[in-house]
């Protein structure tokens, strides 16, 4: 099976600290790194969708980054 895939993903805002819903405290990993919320806009030329996920550690290098895969 062969898949032709082309998509772009753009950071839509700077990463923000994830917070516990109940306590409103910033979430951290077991080793004390902050958990950051990253939001990307993924586009394939005919459709787009917002992707939100959490990553451990500072993620400032992702701001306004673009990733593209050739077809």
Buried (B, 14 or more C-beta within 10 A) or exposed (E): EEEEEEBBBBBBEEBEEBEEEEEEEEBBEEEEEBBBBBBBBBBEEEEEEEEEEEBBEEBEEBEEEEEEEEE
